[in-house]
């Protein structure tokens, strides 16, 4: 999305859901949930390797 405007991205997302705004929001929520799970896995992997310092994180 770095090369296109947010409005263009939003239009494409809504269009991919046949104009259904609720469907577009639902799809974005599902994608966000998936990304949050992947991030949690990444944090866990870093923690398992001892790369997370007390009070901080190697991923930030």
JOUR-V546504 format. One record per backbone hydrogen bond with DSSP energy under -1.0 kcal/mol. CO is the residue of the C=O (numbers start at 0). NH is the residue of the N-H. Records with the same first field share a line. If there is no record, write none. Layout:
BEGIN
CO->NH + NH
END
This chain:
BEGIN
4->8
5->9
6->10
7->11
8->12
9->13
10->14
11->15
13->18
14->17
16->19
19->23
20->24
21->25
22->26
23->27
24->28
25->29
26->30
27->31
28->32
29->33
30->34
31->35
32->36
33->37
34->38
35->39
36->40
37->41
38->42
39->43
40->44
41->45
42->46
43->47
44->48
45->50
46->49
52->55
END
